[in-house]
Amino acid sequence: MNLLRTKQFHLKMVEETSQQKYYRKNRDKILKKCKEYYYANIAKHRVYYKKNAKKLNTHSRKYHAEHRETVDKNRRARYERQMDKAKAQATNYYYDNREEVLKKTSTKEHRKKSLKYKTVINANNRKKYATDPVFKAQTESRTICSKAIREGRLIRPGKCGRCGKKSEPEAHHEDYTKPLKVKWLCIPCHRFIHRKENPLKNKKKS
């Protein structure tokens, strides 16, 4: 019986590896077919999601908690591949649906939520400023930098220093002991560099 079980397990492993090889070879074709099927049956998917929303959300949260590192890694890789596309989509959506977006953000409920969020963050930052010397150095260098920009001692350029796109870039400090020595980066590039420097920074304790 044990020999039969081992043979069956070995056969399963061989089948899985052959499937993986097939997927690597025909990845583009498979993804194209999946997209075609999804868009052909999008109404059915929406109905199914509405019926089983709780079940699907709990399953996705559970999977994310168990495989947090791989999920974050895949998200970062996908964002890096499609960074320009994502930026264009976000800006186009905002300008196409500007009135709806402003209505949503200008409601009383949204304001209450944002005020609560801000008060919690401010309280946490005060505690952190008092206890963490690194965070203290960061905040002090940022205040000096913003004051220099207001006074005209630091001039903000009209494009990103990394990707070269026209934007209102942010000041990035490589060394917080030198507050006026900065790199000018757009928001996506700035986030990307901080994620590269601190990959475990935004991880929650599961």
N, C-alpha and C positions, 0 to 999 in steps of 0.2 A: 504493500500500500504506500509506503514511504517513497519507493522508487517511482511509482505512478504519479504521486503528488509532485515530486521534484521535476519529472518530465513535463507535467502540465504547466508548472510554474516557469520552466525554461522556455516552453513554447509560447507562453504569454509574453515573456520578456522579448523573445525574437519578434513576435507580432508588433509589439510596441515600438521597437527600434526600427522596424521596416516602415511603420506608419510615420515615424519621425523623419526618416530619410525621404520618403515620398513627399511629405509636407515641405521639407527644405527645398527639394527640386522644383515643386509646383506651387510654391507659396503665392505668387502673384495671381495665378489662375484661380486658386481656392478662395483667396480674398475677394477677387472680382465676382465670383459666383455667390459668395456670402452676401456681398453688398447688393447684388441684383435681387437675391431672394428676400433680403431685408426690406428693400424699398418696394418690392412687389407686394409684400405682406405686412406693411407698416401699420395699417389699421388694426389688423388682428393682434399684433404685438402690443399696441396701445391698450386695447380692450383687456388683454391678458394681464398687463401690468397694473391696470386700475383694479382689477379683481384681486390680484395677489401682491399688492404693493408692500404690505407689512412683511410677508414671508420673504420676498425678494430682498428687501432692505436689511432684514435681520441676517439673512444668508451672506450678503455682501459685506456687512459689518464684521461678521464672524470670520470670514475669509481674510479680510483686511487686517484684523487683529492677529490672526495666526501667521500670515505671510506679509507682514508690514514692510520688511526690507526689500523684498522682491517687487512689491506693488509700487513703493516709492521710487525704486530704481527704474522701473519701466515707465512710470509717469515722467520722471526727469528726462529720460532718453527720448520719449515721445514729444515732450515739450521742446527739447533742443532741436529735434528734427523738423518740427512744425511751428517754430517760434514766429516766423514772419507771417505765416498763414493765420495763426491764432490772433496776432496783433491786428491784422487787416480785418478779420472777421469781427473782432470786438469793436473796432472803430466804426465799421460799416453798420453793425447792429445798432450801435448807439445813435448814429445819425439818421438811420431809417426809422427807429422807434423812440426818438428823443422824448416826445411828449409822454409816452407810456412810462418810460424809465424815470422821468422827473416826477410823475404822479406817484409812482411806487415809493420813491425815496423821500417825497415831501409829506407823507401821511404821518399822523400822530403816533401810531404804533411803531413805525420805523424810527421816528425821533426818540421815542422812549427806549427802544432797544439799543440804539446807538449811544444814548446818554448813560444807560446802565453799563454797557460795554466799556465806555470811556472811563467811568468812575472806578471800575474794577482794575483796569489797566493802570490808571494813575496811582492807585493804592499799591499795587504790586511793584510799580516802578520806584515809588518812594522807599519801600522796604529794600528793594534791590540796590538802590543808590546808597543807602546807609550801610549795607553789609558787604556788597560786592565791589572791590576796588577797580576791577576791569570795566564794569558797567559805568562806574563813576567817571573813569577816564574817557570812555566813549561819549557820554552825555556832555561832558565839559568841552571836548574837542568839537562836537557837533554845534554847540552853542557859539563857540568862538568862530567857527566857519560860517555859520548863518549870519552872525553879526558883521563879519568881513564882507559878505555878499551884499548885505543891506547898505553898508557904508561905501561900497565900490572899490574896496581893496582887492577883492577877488571878483573876477569877471566870468560869468557863466557863458560858455559858448553856445552856439545854436545847433550843435550836433553831438552825437555820442562819440566818445574817444575809442570805443571798441569796435562797434559795427559801422560807424560813420553815418548813421541815419539822422535826418533832421528831427530834433526833439528838444524838450527842455530838460537837459540832463541833471542828474543828482551827483552830489559830491561823494566820492568813495575814498575812505581813508585806509591806506595799507598799514600805516603806523599812527596810532592815536596820540602818541607823544608829539607828533608834528601836525597840528590841526590845520595849518594852511597849505600843506602839501597834499593835494588831492588829485584823483582821476575823475574826469567827467564822464558819467555813464548814464544811458537811458534806463528806465525802470526794469525791463526784462533782463538786460545785461547785468545790472546791479544785483538783481535777485540771483541770477545764475552764478555769479562770482561768489556771493555769500554762501550759496548752497555748496559750491565746490570746496570752499574753505572750511565750512562747518556742516558736513553731511548729517551729523547726528543732532544738530541744534534744535530742529523743529519736530523731533520725534516725541510722541507722547508715551507715557508709561502705560503699557497694556496690562 
